[in-house]
Amino acid sequence: MICLLTKPATEIQLYRMSRIFDDYIKVAVDIERCILAGGAESHFECETALLNANSRQQDIWGAGLHLITRQIEYDSIINIRPSQGNRSMIIEDATIRVQVSQIIHELLGGDNAGN
């Protein structure tokens, strides 16, 4: 179940978002609006939820959170965007990774390590 978060997730929201992958939540993060959508089978579905909530595509980045280790992964097919200088699935820009990490940490309780 996709949840759109503008404030820290409740335990119920974390449970709903983690049902597909048990201990992993795929998310798309709007780094300008500091919101995220999480809990879908693909990052694309999360991105679509943010676009439907008036986010701009260039502000949305894909990542994932391992709930047990609290480790954040910065890879998603939606991150491939040569027009913004990101040619791989990994978020290459350290500043954007920090922004994504901070938003995940604030809204899902992720670990800031690995920036």
N, C-alpha and C positions, 0 to 999 in steps of 0.2 A: 504494500500500500504506500503510495507516494504521500509524503507529508511536506508541506511548505512551511518552513520555519523562519520566523522573524525574532523569536525569543527562544531561550533554552528549551530543549525537548523535554517532555515529561517521560517518565518510565514507560508509560503506555505507548507514546509515540515511538520511542526507541524500539520497543518490542515489535510494533507494527512494521517499522522500517526494516527490521532485521529478519523478518520471517522468510524471505526468499533465500538468503544465503547464510542463515543461522547466526554467525558471528561477524558478518561483514555488511556494511551499508554502502551502496553506491550513491554518490551525491553529485549534484551540479551546484556550483556556488556562484552567486552574483557578487563580484568583488566590489562593485560600486554601491549597491544597495545593502550589502552585508546580510543577505538572506541565502537560504539554500533549500533545495528540494532533494529529498532522499527517499530511498525505499523501493525503487523500481528495479526491474530486471536488467535494464540498460541505462547508461548515462544519458542517452538520447531522450528517453522518456522523462527524466528529471529536467533536462534542458528544456524540453517542450513545456513542462509545467511552469518553469520560470518565464519562458517567452509569453505564455498565456497570461502571466501575471505582470506583463509589461516590462520585463527585463530586456536589455539589449544583448544580442548574441555575442558581441565582442567583449562583454563583461562577464560572460559565463565560462567557467572552467570546471572540468570533471576531475573527481577524486574519489577516494574511498576510505572508510574507516574500519579497521579491525577492532571490534568491540572488546575482545579479551586483552589484547596487547596495547590497545589505544594507539596503534601505529597508523599513520596516514600514508596512503599511496597517492601519488600525483599523476596517474596515467589513465588516459581515456582516449578513445577515438575522437571525441568531440574537441580534444585539445590540438588536433592537427589543423593548423591554420597558418600557412605560409605568409598570408597577407599581414599577419601580426608578428611575424618572425619566429613562430613556433612550428617547426617542421617535423616534430615527432609527437608520439602519444604522451610523452612525459612533459609536464610543464617545465620548460627550460629556464624561464626568467625567475631568478631567485626572489625578486620582489613580489611577483605574483604568487609564488609558492608560499611566502610568508603570509600574504593576505588570505589565501585559501586556508592555510593552517590556523590562523587566528580566528577566522569565522567558524571553522569546524570545531575548534576548541571551545569557543564561546557557546555554540548552539548544540553540539553533540558531546562535548567533554573530551575531545581528542587530545593527544599528546602533541606538543609543539616540536618535539624532537624530529630530526630528519629534514629540516628546512634547507 
